């Protein structure tokens, strides 16, 4: 499983660990990933995703998973999140 957020696309960054003597050694900056179960109101079911803590806050701020995915760009989303987005769009189109 890759260390990448399924909703925002945040991934591992690399940089330097700088000592007091200014010696630089390589290190990784890992995203704060959490396994969460989010509720989709349109699909009437829960969805398990691996998202960053930052993305979890964004989902809450935008008013839930459905509204977050409606505004999200497809290139940032994982394959799993893209299929969920498509299902939500189909269900909303059928309702209208």
N, C-alpha and C positions, 0 to 999 in steps of 0.2 A: 504494500500500500504506500503510495507516494505521500510525502509530507506537503500536501497542498490543500488549501481550503476549497471545498466544493462550490461555494457560493461566490466568493470574491476573487479566487485565484491566487491568494497570498501563498508564497512558497518560501523555501529555504534561501537565505541570502548569505553571502560569504563576505568576510572582512578580516581585519587584523585584531589580535589581542595585543595591546601595547603595554609593555612593562614599564616600571619606573625608570629604567635606563633607556627607554624608547626603543627597545628591541621589539620587532614586529613578527608575530607568528600567526599563521592562518587559523581561523575559527569559523564556525557556522552560527548564524542567527536563525533559530528555529521558530516557526510560527506557533502560537498558543492554540493548538487544535483540541477540540472537544468532540466526543461522540454524543450527539444529541438526537432526540426524537421531537420533530416539529409537527404541529397539527395543521393540516390543510383544510380550510373551511369549505372550499369549492368541491374537493374530491371526497370529503367526509371520511378521511382516514389520516393516519399518522405516517410520517416519513422519517426514516433514519438517515442522517447525514453526518459527515465529519467536517465541521466548520471551525473557523477561528473564533475566539472570544469577541474580537472586534466585529465580525460578521453577525454574530448572535445579537449584539447590541443594535446593529443596523436593522436586522429583521424586526426587532421589537419597536424600533423607532419608526419604521415605515408602516407598521400596523399589521404584521404577520407575514407568513411565508408567501402567500398568494400575491400580495401587493409588492413584496420585495422582488419576486421572480418576474412580475409584469414589467418592472422598471429596469431589471438587470440586462446587461448585454450578453449575447449568446457566447461570445469568445471568452468571457471570464468564467462561465459556468462549466462544471464537469459534465460528462455524458449523462450521468444519473440525474443531475439537476435539470439538464436540458430536456430530458424525457418527461420529467414532472411538469416543467413549464409548458410543454406541448399538450400534455393531458389537461392541464388547467385551461389553456386557451380553447381547446376543443369543447370542453364542458361548458365554458362560458358562451361560446359561439352557438352551441346547440340550445342553450337556454334562451337566447335572444331571438 
